[in-house]
Amino acid sequence: MEKYLAKKSMQNYVASDTSLVTIKTESVIYWDDSKKIYYNKIFKNNTNYYPIPFFEKEEFGGIGINSENIYSNVNTSGLSNDFVIYILDSKHGLYWKGLKPNKYMPNGWENGYSKGVCINEKKNIIIYWVIIW
């Protein structure tokens, strides 16, 4: 699966990368002001950092999943270090009528969409996402 995603993805990142551009819910920013980051650009260090969702901690104890295998309080992505993030598609523009531009996003990326897959091979965990902002 990872070889396939590496070929099909626009870009991939490790979850611990501090340059990631993340889309956060208002509640994340409201309750933790340190999560409010203003981004200047998506191209940094010779890499395009396409926006991804910020993965908020959820409890899955009822179905036998330890949330510590998934989430991290210190990583910019919100995911634990063992995840690799694959961007399958991402574009800027208004794709959902009525959405207001995110002021903290880079110029030209105030609205857009992103879809991809995160894989933690060690724990056999796959996360799929589609986000429109």
C-alpha positions in Angstrom: 0.0 0.0 0.0 2.8 2.4 0.9 4.6 1.9 -2.4 1.4 2.5 -4.3 0.6 5.7 -2.3 4.2 6.9 -2.8 3.7 6.7 -6.6 0.2 8.2 -6.6 0.7 11.0 -4.1 1.6 14.6 -4.9 3.7 14.8 -1.8 4.3 12.9 1.4 5.5 13.9 4.9 6.3 12.4 8.2 3.9 13.3 11.0 6.6 14.9 13.1 7.6 17.5 10.4 7.4 20.9 12.0 6.8 22.7 8.7 3.3 21.1 8.0 0.4 23.4 7.2 -2.6 22.3 9.2 -6.3 23.2 9.0 -7.7 23.5 12.6 -11.2 23.7 13.9 -12.3 26.9 15.7 -12.5 24.9 18.9 -8.9 23.7 18.7 -7.7 27.3 18.3 -10.1 28.6 21.0 -9.0 26.1 23.7 -5.2 26.1 22.8 -3.9 29.4 21.6 -0.5 27.8 20.9 -2.2 25.9 18.0 -3.0 29.2 16.2 -0.3 29.4 13.6 -0.3 31.9 10.7 1.3 30.5 7.6 3.1 32.6 5.1 3.6 30.1 2.3 3.2 26.4 1.4 6.6 26.2 -0.3 9.3 25.8 2.4 12.7 24.1 2.5 12.4 23.1 -1.2 9.1 21.3 -0.4 5.4 22.0 -1.1 3.5 21.7 2.2 0.0 21.2 1.0 -2.6 21.8 3.8 -3.7 18.8 5.8 -6.2 18.5 8.7 -5.0 18.8 12.2 -5.8 15.4 13.7 -7.6 16.1 17.0 -7.4 13.5 19.7 -10.4 11.2 20.0 -10.9 8.3 22.5 -11.4 4.9 20.9 -11.2 2.7 24.1 -14.6 1.2 23.4 -13.3 -0.5 20.2 -9.9 -1.5 21.5 -7.7 1.2 20.0 -5.3 3.1 22.2 -5.4 6.8 21.2 -1.7 7.1 22.1 -0.9 5.0 19.1 -2.6 7.6 16.9 -2.2 11.1 18.5 0.6 13.3 19.7 0.3 16.5 21.7 3.6 17.8 20.4 3.5 17.2 16.7 2.2 19.9 14.4 0.0 17.3 12.6 -1.5 15.9 15.8 -0.5 12.4 14.8 2.1 10.2 16.5 5.6 10.0 15.0 5.1 6.6 13.2 2.6 8.1 10.7 3.5 8.9 7.1 1.1 11.4 5.4 0.3 11.1 1.7 -1.3 14.0 -0.2 -3.4 12.5 -3.0 -4.9 15.8 -4.1 -4.9 19.4 -2.9 -6.0 22.7 -4.6 -6.7 26.2 -3.6 -10.0 27.9 -4.4 -13.6 28.0 -3.2 -15.1 24.5 -3.4 -17.9 24.9 -0.9 -20.3 27.7 -1.2 -20.6 29.9 1.9 -17.2 29.1 3.4 -15.3 32.1 4.7 -11.6 32.4 4.0 -9.2 31.2 6.7 -7.1 34.2 7.7 -4.2 32.1 9.0 -3.6 30.3 5.7 -1.0 31.3 3.1 -1.9 33.8 0.4 -4.0 32.2 -2.2 -4.8 29.2 0.0 -7.4 30.9 2.3 -9.9 28.4 0.8 -9.3 25.0 -0.8 -9.4 21.3 -0.3 -7.1 18.4 0.5 -7.5 14.6 0.5 -5.1 11.9 1.5 -4.1 9.0 3.6 -2.0 8.6 6.7 -0.4 5.2 7.5 1.2 3.9 10.7 2.7 0.7 9.4 4.0 -0.4 12.9 0.5 -0.3 14.4 -1.4 -1.2 11.2 -3.5 2.0 11.3 -4.8 3.8 8.2 -6.6 7.2 8.3 -8.3 8.6 5.2 -9.4 12.3 5.0 -11.0 14.9 2.8 -11.2 18.4 4.1 -12.7 21.5 2.5 -12.0 24.9 4.1 
